[in-house]
Amino acid sequence: MNEYLPGPRPSFMEITWRDDLSDATGYVVIDRLLRGVASGGLRMRAGCTLEEVRGLAQAMTKKEAVHLLEGARYVPVGGAKGGIDFDPRSPLAKGVLERFLDSLAPILQSYWAVGEDLGVRQDDIDEIFERRGWGSAIAPVRRLLGDDEAVAAADARLAHAFSQRIDGISQDELVGGYGVTVAALTAMRARGIDPVGARAVVQGLGSMGGATARFLSQAGVKIVAMVDAAGVVADAAGLDVEQLLAARDAFGTVDRTRLPAGARVLPGDDWLSIDCDLLVPAAVSNCIGVENAEQITASLIVEAANLPVSAQAERALAERGVAVIPDFVANSGTNAWWWWVLFGDVDGSWAESSAMLDDRLQALTDAALSGAERDGVTPREAALALAAEGLAAIEEHDRMQATAEGVPA
Ligand SMILES: NC(=O)c1ccc[n+]([C@@H]2O[C@H](COP(=O)([O-])OP(=O)(O)OC[C@H]3O[C@@H](n4cnc5c(N)ncnc54)[C@H](O)[C@@H]3O)[C@@H](O)[C@H]2O)c1
């Protein structure tokens, strides 16, 4: 059931898939269709469950709905998610991915626009779609653009956007972490924390964690620890982020023989108790629960990962005055950026993309914090009210369109 948005309701569709040739199990949840389509990434990790995928699909609906903006060309769509319970490092992983996509092809071509998530690379998805002759992985959303000319212009903008490199790094690898950074800097300022010299711990050195650490550090924040699947790398004086990121492998694990001078290695479980002002979980879901939340020293948590903090832990943290900027606001930059570029709200350049992220993530973070203060609720609850408002407006628009087309109610 959808615990947040109005009218608790089951998902529109849930599918369980079993692989013929391995022990992989996969799940698809279409939380709801808006404008006839749903969008959301596909992850692969050992232990992935239907419940996790359902929570992620619901989060996608919220992540879309908060970005409804009057006058914008991008009008949000519904949320979806896929998950495969399988080790992405296995030599069999690519075959599992291909068979999963093959089984889901009719849905992917009609209403689920898919992208990469944890353990799955966009290049692999695109390569499979191309080899199979299925067209674009986001075809259902592209159809909303209208005529061939509009589609060609959108494709050109996307190609331009994905060709952009900033300091040698591809723009699509940066936008998500840039958005998280804007949310974090906005929240720090709102809560009276000067970002310059403030201390942050970032869990995850992949696309999200890597880019977030890079931009926070450029803003003067001291990254006192980063955490990967192998444990913690810490330096109370501030890590050399670029050097640390240069020592990562393709899975975001740091080579411990190439650590920056001054860096110490600590066990993974120590990550929450490190003294800091800002905590950015940017790796896995469900890593902060009531059992470990009391170790947290930070007064601000910005969720770069999806669903990292349990609802119970968030309540306990709120009682201690710790603010959590929710995932569906803080990490919404990647998803929104794709659609801003596709629909033409930005031209795909870094100048326009970063300016839009500055505007939108700042406005949403400010609205979540000021709504929380005004109504005596958490920033998540305040942001949920924004999502619910957006959702109601889009659903009403869909209903009116269906009536105009003579579709029976
Ligand atoms: N990539 C995006 O654009 C995007 C957008 C929105 C949300 N997210 C969410 O952000 C999170 C990270 O995504 P990503 O694309 O950066 O992943 P990634 O695969 O690029 O990187 C994951 C990082 O997490 C670390 N990690 C894995 N297991 C860990 C553990 N148990 N403890 C500590 N660290 C661990 C890995 O070592 C790696 O550094 C996920 O929750 C994802 O759903 C990603």
The ligand as a MOL file (V3000), in Angstrom:
LIG
                    3D

  0  0  0     0  0            999 V3000
M  V30 BEGIN CTAB
M  V30 COUNTS 44 48 0 0 0
M  V30 BEGIN ATOM
M  V30 1 N 22.7140 7.0870 -10.0440 0
M  V30 2 C 21.6970 7.9140 -9.9540 0
M  V30 3 O 21.5040 8.7800 -10.7950 0
M  V30 4 C 20.7460 7.8460 -8.7860 0
M  V30 5 C 19.6550 8.7520 -8.7450 0
M  V30 6 C 18.8150 8.7400 -7.6440 0
M  V30 7 C 19.0680 7.8530 -6.6150 0
M  V30 8 N 20.1190 6.9780 -6.6890 0 CHG=1
M  V30 9 C 20.3280 6.1000 -5.5450 0
M  V30 10 O 21.6060 6.3870 -4.9790 0
M  V30 11 C 22.1800 5.2020 -4.4390 0
M  V30 12 C 23.5520 4.9780 -5.0570 0
M  V30 13 O 23.4230 4.8850 -6.4670 0
M  V30 14 P 24.7060 4.9730 -7.4180 0
M  V30 15 O 24.1630 5.0360 -8.8130 0
M  V30 16 O 25.6250 6.0370 -6.9480 0 CHG=-1
M  V30 17 O 25.3520 3.5390 -7.1540 0
M  V30 18 P 26.8000 3.0120 -7.5860 0
M  V30 19 O 26.6220 1.5670 -7.8860 0
M  V30 20 O 27.4120 3.8970 -8.6090 0
M  V30 21 O 27.6700 3.1750 -6.2340 0
M  V30 22 C 27.3380 2.5370 -5.0320 0
M  V30 23 C 28.3830 2.8580 -3.9620 0
M  V30 24 O 27.8960 2.3250 -2.7330 0
M  V30 25 C 28.9230 1.5320 -2.0970 0
M  V30 26 N 28.2840 0.4730 -1.3200 0
M  V30 27 C 27.6460 -0.6310 -1.7710 0
M  V30 28 N 27.2120 -1.3720 -0.7240 0
M  V30 29 C 27.5700 -0.7000 0.3920 0
M  V30 30 C 27.4190 -0.9460 1.7700 0
M  V30 31 N 26.7730 -2.0220 2.2120 0
M  V30 32 N 27.9240 -0.0470 2.6470 0
M  V30 33 C 28.5670 1.0450 2.2090 0
M  V30 34 N 28.7410 1.3420 0.9110 0
M  V30 35 C 28.2630 0.4710 0.0130 0
M  V30 36 C 29.7450 0.9850 -3.2490 0
M  V30 37 O 31.0420 0.6020 -2.7730 0
M  V30 38 C 29.7630 2.2150 -4.1710 0
M  V30 39 O 30.7740 3.0990 -3.7460 0
M  V30 40 C 21.1540 4.0990 -4.6920 0
M  V30 41 O 20.2970 4.0140 -3.5690 0
M  V30 42 C 20.3670 4.6120 -5.8780 0
M  V30 43 O 19.0780 4.0550 -5.9290 0
M  V30 44 C 20.9590 6.9670 -7.7390 0
M  V30 END ATOM
M  V30 BEGIN BOND
M  V30 1 1 1 2
M  V30 2 2 2 3
M  V30 3 1 2 4
M  V30 4 1 4 5
M  V30 5 2 4 44
M  V30 6 2 5 6
M  V30 7 1 6 7
M  V30 8 2 7 8
M  V30 9 1 8 9
M  V30 10 1 8 44
M  V30 11 1 9 10
M  V30 12 1 9 42
M  V30 13 1 10 11
M  V30 14 1 11 12
M  V30 15 1 11 40
M  V30 16 1 12 13
M  V30 17 1 13 14
M  V30 18 2 14 15
M  V30 19 1 14 16
M  V30 20 1 14 17
M  V30 21 1 17 18
M  V30 22 2 18 19
M  V30 23 1 18 20
M  V30 24 1 18 21
M  V30 25 1 21 22
M  V30 26 1 22 23
M  V30 27 1 23 24
M  V30 28 1 23 38
M  V30 29 1 24 25
M  V30 30 1 25 26
M  V30 31 1 25 36
M  V30 32 1 26 27
M  V30 33 1 26 35
M  V30 34 2 27 28
M  V30 35 1 28 29
M  V30 36 1 29 30
M  V30 37 2 29 35
M  V30 38 1 30 31
M  V30 39 2 30 32
M  V30 40 1 32 33
M  V30 41 2 33 34
M  V30 42 1 34 35
M  V30 43 1 36 37
M  V30 44 1 36 38
M  V30 45 1 38 39
M  V30 46 1 40 41
M  V30 47 1 40 42
M  V30 48 1 42 43
M  V30 END BOND
M  V30 END CTAB
M  END
